[in-house]
Amino acid sequence: MIKDSINISYIFIKIAEIHQRNGDYYGSKEIVTEALPYTKEDVYAAGANNFLGIADKELALYDDAILYYKKAAKQYKDPLLRHNPIQNIAVVYIHQKKYDNAIRILDSLLQSLSTKEIKEKAQPGDKSILQDNLGYAYFKNGWEDKGFHLMNEGLQIRLDTKDIYGSIESYLHLADYYSKKNVQKSDENALLAYKTATKLNSVDERLEALQILISNDNSPNTNKYIQHYFTLNDSIIKVRNNFKNKSAKIKYDAKKEKDENEKLRLEKAENLLSLQRAKYMRIVFVIVFIFLVILIAILIRYYKNKNKAIEFKSSYDTETRIAKKIHDELANDVFQVIAFAESQPLAKENTKENLLQKLDDIYGRVRGISRENNSIDTGANFTKSIKEMLSAYNTAERNIMATNIENVNWEVMDEVKKVTISRILQELMVNMKKHSQASLVVIKFESDQKTIVINYTDNGKGCEKSTIAKNGLQNMVNRAQAVKGSIDIDTEPNRGFKAKIVIPE
């Protein structure tokens, strides 16, 4: 029995590793969760929790990632193996900008490599990765010389030991270090990272290197880098989506076969049909109820705005838009679905599939309206919510690229200004989607001690400045002015659309 549990644990963890290598972190978490009941005491328990930590880190669920890493560290018996999850905790702290915590952990791990217990087992790569991450944490915490020295030593060890993959991370860290000091050297290190990652077919590192080159904007090849970025990003999205679809189909086919083998006899079909009909009707009413709750929440949010005049105008516009969407897109469809469910013989497979498709379409529209008008998380997940909102407008024909958003110190900005920035970006996206027919949108974030500057550019068809109010962009200008900010718009027909948003911190 114990051997069976270990075999099951091994299989689940290997499947989860395949999902992670293909960028399917939610799928990986699901698989590892299935493995947990079989890994309570065996050798794979620590590995399972470490995988969960990696998945949550990649999904920016940093607090959850730290909890899983701590569990893994307790479960590892070998002190050198324990380094891995503890070091991962330090990396999460760097993402959270808790540099003092990261430095304390990494320095302790680096010192422990000299102990008798670990020294005999340790490899050069164990030291180089700790030095590189410790140096990067020192650099981000303001100890630039010390950080540079450690990062340089880490890179040299990696080059001496031919740790080609590890050198990519060193080059990326040095590119970040030089980005504010010597843009030429920053470009050189970013290009080294890009070329090495290309040789090893390491897509995520290639994208990160291209982002640095694009952000530096110090080369005549910047437009080429942008095109490479989008081409590569589109390619990996397609590959990862194909993997998810294939994985989902395998699961679906297995479940379908199991369900068919367990099907009730024909004499129970009438009762099942009755239950199905009741379920479909409940889904319709639940969707409508959820939509009404979301609508009420949106209205309450608007009426709490400090600037009463702008709030009233914005709320009126939002209510009008939602009411029109409800009338044009949902009301008739809901009525038709109810009439369809009452009048059609649901025992037929085609009829049931048709009804489910109609319900799914309505549900998708409700989610779309909700996404455009929901409340904004201004806490620790603010950056993540901005990225998710922008990525929602990515399509096969349109690429949205946001750079430097992580470098803005959002923690010092008050909630009203965060909401203002989010709404302005959302209105730009909506306007772009409706009017510009753009295939490329670039949004660059910059900040200093006093202001945050957001430069928006698209290659759409543009418009006459006199039509800005008609396109709904005047509301965006009003929002910026309400927090003592400004928006400069530069657009002409067939020459794209540019906007510079300046918001004081």
Long-range contacts (C-beta under 8 A, 24 or more apart in sequence): 2-42, 5-38, 5-39, 5-42, 6-38, 6-42, 6-43, 6-44, 8-35, 8-38, 9-35, 9-38, 9-39, 9-42, 9-44, 9-45, 9-48, 10-44, 12-38, 12-48, 13-39, 13-44, 13-47, 13-48, 13-51, 16-48, 16-51, 17-51, 19-247, 20-51, 20-54, 20-55, 20-58, 22-239, 22-240, 22-243, 22-244, 23-236, 23-240, 23-243, 24-240, 24-243, 24-244, 24-247, 25-54, 25-55, 25-56, 25-58, 25-59, 26-55, 26-59, 27-244, 27-247, 28-55, 29-55, 29-56, 45-75, 46-71, 46-72, 46-73, 46-75, 46-76, 46-81, 46-85, 47-72, 49-75, 49-85, 50-84, 50-85, 50-88, 53-85, 53-88, 54-88, 57-88, 57-91, 57-92, 57-95, 60-95, 60-381, 60-383, 60-384, 62-92, 62-95, 62-96, 62-380, 65-92, 66-92, 78-121, 79-112, 79-117, 79-118, 80-118, 80-121, 80-122, 80-126, 83-109, 83-112, 83-126, 87-129, 87-130, 87-133, 90-133, 90-137, 91-133, 93-137, 94-133, 94-136, 94-137, 94-140, 97-140, 97-411, 99-137, 99-138, 99-140, 99-141, 100-141, 102-133, 102-137, 103-134, 103-137, 103-138, 103-141, 106-130, 106-133, 106-134, 106-137, 107-134, 110-134, 124-157, 124-160, 124-161, 124-163, 125-157, 125-158, 125-161, 125-163, 125-166, 127-154, 127-157, 128-153, 128-154, 128-155, 128-157, 128-158, 128-161, 128-163, 128-166, 128-170, 129-154, 129-166, 129-169, 130-154, 131-157, 132-158, 132-166, 132-169, 132-170, 132-173, 135-173, 136-173, 136-176, 136-177, 139-173, 139-176, 139-177, 144-177, 147-177, 148-174, 148-177, 151-177, 164-196, 164-199, 164-200, 165-196, 165-200, 165-202, 167-192, 167-196, 168-193, 168-196, 168-197, 168-200, 168-202, 168-205, 169-205, 171-196, 171-209, 172-205, 172-208, 172-209, 172-212, 175-209, 175-212, 176-212, 179-212, 179-215, 179-216, 183-216, 183-218, 184-218, 186-212, 186-216, 186-218, 187-213, 187-216, 187-218, 187-219, 190-216, 203-232, 203-235, 203-236, 204-236, 206-232, 207-232, 207-233, 207-236, 211-403, 214-401, 214-403, 215-403, 215-404, 215-444, 226-401, 226-440, 226-442, 229-401, 230-399, 230-401, 230-440, 233-399, 234-396, 234-399, 269-347, 273-346, 273-347, 276-346, 276-352, 277-341, 277-346, 280-341, 280-346, 280-355, 280-356, 280-359, 281-338, 281-341, 283-359, 283-363, 284-334, 284-337, 284-338, 284-341, 284-359, 284-362, 287-359, 287-362, 287-363, 287-366, 288-334, 290-366, 291-326, 291-330, 291-366, 291-369, 291-370, 294-369, 294-370, 294-373, 294-374, 295-322, 295-373, 297-374, 297-375, 298-322, 298-373, 298-374, 298-375, 301-375, 305-416, 306-416, 306-482, 307-482, 310-478, 310-479, 310-482, 313-475, 313-478, 314-423, 314-475, 314-478, 314-479, 317-472, 317-475, 318-373, 322-369, 322-373, 325-365, 325-369, 326-369, 329-365, 329-369, 330-362, 330-365, 330-366, 333-358, 333-361, 333-362, 333-365, 334-362, 337-362, 372-426, 372-430, 376-418, 376-419, 376-422, 376-423, 378-415, 378-418, 378-419, 382-410, 382-418, 382-422, 383-410, 385-422, 386-421, 386-422, 386-425, 389-422, 389-425, 389-426, 389-429, 390-425, 390-429, 390-443, 393-429, 393-432, 393-433, 393-441, 397-439, 398-438, 398-439, 398-440, 398-441, 399-439, 399-440, 399-441, 400-429, 400-441, 400-443, 401-440, 401-441, 401-442, 401-443, 402-443, 402-444, 402-445, 403-442, 403-443, 403-444, 403-445, 404-444, 404-445, 404-446, 405-445, 407-445, 407-447, 408-445, 408-447, 408-452, 409-447, 409-505, 412-505, 413-452, 413-505, 416-483, 417-483, 417-485, 417-503, 417-504, 417-505, 420-479, 420-480, 420-482, 420-483, 420-485, 420-503, 421-452, 421-454, 421-501, 421-503, 423-476, 423-479, 424-454, 424-476, 424-479, 424-480, 424-487, 424-501, 425-454, 425-456, 427-472, 427-473, 427-475, 427-476, 427-479, 428-456, 428-473, 428-476, 428-499, 430-472, 431-471, 431-472, 431-473, 432-458, 432-460, 432-497, 434-471, 435-460, 435-461, 435-463, 435-471, 436-460, 436-461, 436-462, 436-496, 436-497, 437-461, 438-496, 438-497, 447-505, 449-505, 450-504, 450-505, 451-502, 451-503, 451-504, 451-505, 452-502, 452-503, 452-504, 452-505, 453-500, 453-501, 453-502, 454-500, 454-501, 454-503, 455-498, 455-499, 455-500, 455-501, 456-497, 456-498, 456-499, 456-500, 456-501, 457-496, 457-497, 457-498, 458-496, 458-497, 459-496, 460-496, 460-497, 461-493, 461-494, 461-496, 462-491, 462-492, 462-493, 462-494, 462-495, 462-496, 462-497, 463-491, 463-492, 463-493, 463-497, 464-491, 464-492, 464-493, 465-489, 465-491
